[in-house]
Amino acid sequence: MEPELLVEVTRGGWVESRHCGHAVVVDEQGRVVAALGDPDHVTFLRSTLKPIQALAVVASGAADAFGFDDAEVALMCGSHAGEPHHVARAASMLAKLGLGPDHLACGPQPPASPTARAALAQAGAAPSRLHNNCSGKHAGMLALARHRGWPVEGYHRADHPVQQAVRQLVADLTGLRPGGPAWREAVDGCGVVTFALPLVEVARMFRFLGRPDRLPPALAHLAPAVERIRRALVAHPAMIRGEGRSDTEVIRATGGAWIGKVGAEGFYAAALSSGHALALKVADGQERARPVAVVALLERLGLLPPGAEAVRARWRRVPVTNTRGEVVGEIRPAGRLGVVP
């Protein structure tokens, strides 16, 4: 199935660009309740996988063994903006492991936060591996290796037990077979393994973040770890991304009734406390289309949770401005998402 029109960008009242993609929403039973494009579209999760990777760490007992607090657990799930409190938490995690920044397999990366980036430049300092948006995830993976007695060296490689543990957890949560026709693997931007899965299976996997009580009996032992991750994200939403970013703001506005995680190249998945979950891929990878499409889809289905009014006001239609600060157009829902219910 071809991708479906999701969002259009206007200028001076004329449509200048269009963004298409695929999306699917499932209910608490995992049944498809809405789809745009192909719900079985196979694509890489990228950083959207981070809460699941963090689940492998928490469920193993590693987070408790090394005394990670809720802010540090939340950072493991995040694509942080390199703000000082993000960097400090990543450093704290490594210190608890008796390791340092050089043990992180992710490369140095300038902070995504303009303020943090400017402060670093003003200080004449170069970005470090701690500034990498994935440093919390990597610190968590190092904790898993330490806790299990596995080698720290090469923890990011596909054949290392850490990545094998994550792979098995994804397989358990989705019922998919690694190496099967609906399963692909590649190296992510930070050096670890990422998976490409059908959108509908990603949505079904994510719904457990909203309703851990819906885990199947064989996976019920994961419920306390899922609940700990939920609690950490609700208590420290800034750790999943940063101030003003959609991942942080939807958790903060809804008190955790909506937990979402972006991934590179226009990917997104979210869990709702109603038990519903969604997965979305913008075909051309443009991130500007993602929050507009997600808000419009949830609104159309009547699934925006209480407290989401501020999120809707910000991302239902996004102004396009020029360098003078003048509004010259907008990013708005299109196609079926643009039709008023």
N, C-alpha and C positions, 0 to 999 in steps of 0.2 A: 504494500500500500504506500502511496506517495504521502509525503508530509503535507499537513494541512495549514492553511493560513492562520496565524495566531495574532500577530501584531503588525501594525503599520506605523510609519513615521511620516508626519506631515511637515510641510514648510509653506507658509503663506496660503494655507487652505488646500494645498495640493499634496497628494501622496507622493513622497519622494523615495521611500524604501518599504519593503515588506519582508517580514520574517515568518517563516513557516516552521513546523515542527511536529512532534508527536507527544501525546500526553494520555495518561490513563489514571482513573480514580477507582479505588476498590473500597468495599465496605468492610466491616469488622470480620466478616467471614471470608474475606479475600475475593468476593465476587465483583466483577467489573460493573460499575454503575455508570461510567461515562468514559468515552474515548475520543480522541482527536487524532487523525492520522492512523498509525499502526501501533496498537497497544503491545504488540510482540516485537517491536523494533529493538534490535540488539545494539547497544552502544555502551561506551565506557563510563563508569560511574565517576571516575576521577576522585576528587576530594569528598564527594557525597558519601563515599564509603567510610569516612573517618569514624562515625559513631559505631559502626560495626567492628572496625579494627580496634577501637577502644574497648568494645565489649569483650573481645578476646582477652585483653589485658585484665579488665576488672573481674571477669568470670574466673580467671585462673587463680585469683587471690593475690596477684602481684601488687595491685594498687594498695591493698591493705598492708601487705607485708612490708612495703617501703614507706608507709605513712603518707601516701598522697592524700591531700585534702580535696574538698569538692571543687575548688577552683582549678586544681591541677587535673582532676578527672575531666572537667569541662574543656580544658585546654587540649587534652588528647583528642577531643572530638572536633576541634576547631581548625579553621584556616585563618589564623589570627593576623592582625594588621601590623605587628611589629611594634606596638606601643610599649612603653617602658614596663608596664605591669605584666604584659605578655612575656617579654624577655626575662623578667625577674622570675616568673613562675617556671619557665622552661629551665632556667639555671638552677632553681631550687630542686626540681625533679632530678636533674643530673647529679646534684650534690648528694641527694639521698641515696643515689646508686653508687656513689664513690667514683663517678665518671665526670668528664668535662665536655665542653662543646666539640672538641675534636673527635669525640666518639660518635657524633651525629653523622649519619651518612648523607643527609640532605646538604646541599651546597649553600654558601652564603647568598643572601637575597636582600635587596633593599626593602625597608618597611613599606607596606601598602599604605599606611597612614601618612598623608602629606606632612602633618605636624611632626611625627616621629622621624620621617625622612629628612626634613629640614633641620631638626635638632641634631641629628647624627652628622649631617654635613657641616653644620656650624661648629661642632666640636672637633671637626677634622678627623672623625673616626670612620672606618670602613664598616659596612654591614658584615655581620658574622652569621654563622649557622644558627645562632639563637634567634636571629631576626627572620629566618625563613618561616613562612606561614605554617609549615608542617613540623616545626621543631617539637611541639607538644606531642604530636602523634609518634614521632621518632623516639622521644624520651620514653613514651609508654612502651614501645616495642623493645627498647633496651631493658626496661624493667621486666618484661615478660621473659627475655632471654636470661637475665640474672636470676629470676625467681625459679625458673625451670632448670638452671644449671647448664644452659646451652651456651655455646661460644658467643661472645659479643661481636667478634669480628664477622663481617658479612651478613649481619642480621637482616639486611635489606634485600638480599638475593632470593630469587624464587625457590631455590632448593634448601634454604635455611629453615629450621624447625619453626621459627617465628612466623614466616610467611606461609608455611604449611598449615600452621594452626589457624591462621586467618582464613585460608582457603577452605579448610574443613568446616569452619563455622559458617561461612557463606553458603557452602553446600548444604549444611544441616538446616539453615534457615529458609532456603529456597527450594530444597528438594532437587536441585539441578546437579548433574554429574560433571565434575571438573573434566575438561577436555571434550565434553559432549558438543553437539551441534549448536547449542544455545549458550555456549560458554567460551569466552576468549580471554586471553591474558596478554598483558604488555607491561612495559615499564612506565610508571607515572613520572610526573615532572620532578618529584623529589627523590626518585631512585628506587622506590619499593614497587611491589606488584600492584597493578590495578586490574579489575575485571570488567569485561563487557557482558552484560546480561540483558534479557528481555525486560522492557520497561515494566510490564505487569508483574514480573517476579520481584523487581526492586520495590514496587509499591507494596506488594504482599509482605516482603521482608520488613519494610519500614513501619508497617502498621503496628508491629509489636512494640515500637518505641512509644506509641500512644496508648496501647493497651497490652502491657506485659502479661496480664491475666489471660490473654487469648493465645499465648504460646501453646503449641500442642503438647500433650503429656510427655513425650520423649524429650522435650526441650524445656519443661517447666523449671528445671534446676537453674535456668538462666534468668528467671524472673527477678530475683534480688539484685543481680548485676545490672539488668536493664533499668530497674527502678532507681538504683544508685546513679546511673548516668542521667536519667530524667531529673532527679533531684539536683544534681550538680549543675545541669544546664539552666534549670529554673532559678537557682540561687545565684548563678554567675553567667548570665547571658552574654556579657561582653567578651567572655573568653572564647566563644565560638567564632567570633569574627571581629567586632569592634564597634565603636560608637557610630550611629547613623547607618549601619549596614543592615541589610534586610534580615539575615539570620538572627542577629542580635535583637532587632526591633520586634520581630514577630513573637519571639519568646517573651520578651519584656512586656509587650502590650497585652498578651493573652494569658500571662501567668503560666505558660507551658501548655496551654490547650492546643497550641500549634507549635510544633518543633520542626524546623526545616533546615536543610543543609545544601548549600550550593556546591557545584563541582565545575571544573573548568570546561570550556567549550559549550556553555549553555545548558549544563545538566542541573537537575534539581529533584529532590525528593523530600517529602514531608509526612509527618504523622500528626493526626488530630486526636484529641481525647475522646471524640465520638467513636473512635475505632476506624475511621476512614483514613486512607493514605493516598498519596499521589506521587507519580513520577513523570518528569517532563524533560524533553530534549529539544532545544532550539537547533534546527538543522544546520544553520550557518555558524553556530557557535557564538553568536552575538549575545553578550550578557545583558545588554540594555532591554532586550525583549522579555527576559525571564520573569522578573517580578510582576510586570504588567500582565503577562499571560496567566501567571499563577493566581493572582488576586481576582482576575476576571473569571477564571474557571471556578474557583471556590465560591465566588459570589453567585454565579449563575446556578450552581447546584444547591445554594442555600447552606453552605458548609462553613462560611466564615464564622469562627467562634466568637463568643462575647469578648469584647475588648479590642477587636480587630479594626475598629472604626478608624483609628489613626493610621493603621497600615493601609487600609483602603484609600483614605484621603491622600496618602503620599504616592501610592503606586498604581492606583486605578488608571490614571492618566498622568503622564510625566511631561512637564514642559520641556521644550527644546529651546535653549537660549544661545545667543551669540556672545562674542567677546565683550560686548557693551552691556551685557546683562539683560538684553531685551528678549522677550518671549517671541519666538519666530515660528513655532510649530509645537507639535506634541507627539508623544509616543502613546498609542492608544490600542485597545483591543480591536481585533478585526475578524472577519469571517464570522463563524458562529459565535465566537466570543464577543464580537462587537454588536450582536443583536440583543436588545434589551429583553430580558426574560418576561 
